[in-house]
Amino acid sequence: MNKIIFFNPRSGKYNHSLPLSILQIAASIEGKYEYVIVDGNFEKDPWIKIRNFIQSGEYKYFASTVMPGPQLKQAIPITKKIKFEFPKIINIWGGYFASNQYKTAIDSGYVDYIIYGPGDYAFLKLLNALEKKLEISNIENLVYKKKDEIKKNKISEIPDQNLLNPLPLEKLNEFYSVEKYIGKTFLGERTIAYHSSMGCPFTCSFCGIVPIFEARWQAKSAENIYNDIKYLKEKYKIDAVIFFDNNFFVSEKRVRKFSELIKSEGINWWGESRIDTMNKFSDDTLVSLQKAGCKMIFFGAESGNDELLGNINKGGTQSGEMIKNFAARMKNFNIIPEYSFILGLPADTEEKVEQQIDYDINFIKEIKKINPDTEIIIYVFSPVPTENSSLLNQSKELGFYYPKNLEEWLEPAWEKFDTHRNPLTPWLTKKMVKKIHNFEIVLNGYSPTISDYKLSKFQLNVIKCLASIRYKYNMFNFPYEIKLLQKFWLRYRKPEFEGFYSE
């Protein structure tokens, strides 16, 4: 009676990707402990399946990954039910929400342990310690309570990604066919998710991974990535990959080598990077990426305002001028730059907040003029709990607070907060939020995302024609005609929180 239930809570309505975090932890205990996987994305009511497993008497541990936003709607109530109906079951959480909000989670009374950050070694060590009744104070990356005091153990180095066990995809097939996680996207007919590195070497104060990885990064070698992708192609006939790395392009040498290896395999792919990192890449490397199937790269532009970039600790050498120049440069390589912007950052006065928003709206339009193919992703700023960061301290001084308990996170407003739709930040007025969303509606009408490939040429021409006058003359108020068409006729998908359109 020491089996584990791994739970992947529902992450959204569409485009269900491989549960990479669950699979990576499962790989660490393969052959040592027995486990099952429950994926909330494919269960009408995952609690029924989880309860049946527990009632068999064979399971002792419930381990859930918990990301901010939609996953909370299943993770919180199910974990709570387990604790009150089956109090002997040990509940273990991991994932970005659990790591960033560990104090609230561990104070709930129904989360027993939290794996803070990488759990490849910590999870197995915890199981062994609990089974053998050993001391847990020396287990790295572990959060727990002892005599009502929250204990946060030392943070480990990021594991060498080349030494980790392969993902147990065949084991996953016993519960959910891998086919369920392969879909048609704008990248290809059979697209799959993959993770090749962990962490990021930068310390942006708006980023949720910074307090977890503390500017550290570890990655698989180009050869190992290639071997994995080639296996997925041969085994599952994939033709496209979405790299879910926080920063895939940290090393020019690594991505150049990977491109050389993968270019003859007919694989299209997408990944995330930084503008000031890739701006240093040679033209030869960018040509190599394009020939190797790189179709689009996500970049955190964040703002064209150099003062704001400094305030959010963007790090590196990124500037508004560089953002524009790089957009122009990418036109030469047939790779679509996908720029994200964060609007609604805090400022001393209401007037300055609005000025910042107006500045970046105009800057975004300038980017679209320089390179019309640039995809634009807009987020409303939501503070992240990076302890002692100037941005978080400034947010608190202006009246921002986080929920005091897990149940409050289930309120609709806080779900929208985690998807960067409803900021709940005191310095943003309803008028400002409306301005941001209205501009986004007009922008998405004038320049719809290429990733929503279901949109017909006729639909694109109609919506672009309707939006063009508004876009040209900055007429963003009350864009109801565009909003209605996007909702009911185009059924427009927003990649910033819905992912790429997938079938």
HELIX and SHEET records of a PDB file:
HELIX    1   1 LEU A   20  ILE A   29  1                                  10    
HELIX    2   2 GLY A   40  PHE A   42  5                                   3    
HELIX    3   3 PRO A   46  GLN A   55  1                                  10    
HELIX    4   4 LEU A   72  GLU A   85  1                                  14    
HELIX    5   5 TYR A   96  ASN A  100  1                                   5    
HELIX    6   6 TYR A  102  ILE A  106  1                                   5    
HELIX    7   7 ALA A  122  LYS A  132  1                                  11    
HELIX    8   8 GLN A  161  LEU A  163  5                                   3    
HELIX    9   9 LEU A  169  LEU A  172  1                                   4    
HELIX   10  10 VAL A  178  TYR A  181  5                                   4    
HELIX   11  11 VAL A  210  PHE A  213  1                                   4    
HELIX   12  12 ALA A  222  TYR A  236  1                                  15    
HELIX   13  13 GLU A  252  ILE A  262  1                                  11    
HELIX   14  14 ILE A  275  MET A  278  1                                   4    
HELIX   15  15 ASP A  283  LYS A  291  1                                   9    
HELIX   16  16 ASP A  306  ASN A  311  1                                   6    
HELIX   17  17 GLY A  320  MET A  330  1                                  11    
HELIX   18  18 LYS A  331  PHE A  333  5                                   3    
HELIX   19  19 GLU A  350  ILE A  370  1                                  21    
HELIX   20  20 SER A  390  GLU A  397  1                                   8    
HELIX   21  21 LEU A  406  TRP A  409  1                                   4    
HELIX   22  22 PRO A  412  ASP A  418  1                                   7    
HELIX   23  23 LYS A  430  TYR A  446  1                                  17    
HELIX   24  24 LYS A  457  LYS A  472  1                                  16    
HELIX   25  25 TYR A  480  LEU A  484  1                                   5    
HELIX   26  26 LEU A  485  TRP A  489  3                                   5    
HELIX   27  27 PRO A  495  GLU A  498  1                                   4    
SHEET    1   A 7 TYR A  35  ASP A  39  0                                        
SHEET    2   A 7 LYS A   3  ASN A   8  1                                        
SHEET    3   A 7 TYR A  59  THR A  65  1                                        
SHEET    4   A 7 ILE A  90  GLY A  94  1                                        
SHEET    5   A 7 TYR A 113  ILE A 115  1                                        
SHEET    6   A 7 LEU A 142  LYS A 146 -1                                        
SHEET    7   A 7 GLU A 149  LYS A 152 -1                                        
SHEET    1   B 6 THR A 191  TYR A 194  0                                        
SHEET    2   B 6 ALA A 240  PHE A 243  1                                        
SHEET    3   B 6 ASN A 268  SER A 273  1                                        
SHEET    4   B 6 CYS A 294  GLU A 302  1                                        
SHEET    5   B 6 ILE A 336  LEU A 343  1                                        
SHEET    6   B 6 GLU A 375  VAL A 380  1                                        
SHEET    1   C 2 SER A 197  GLY A 199  0                                        
SHEET    2   C 2 TRP A 217  ALA A 219 -1                                        
END                                                                             
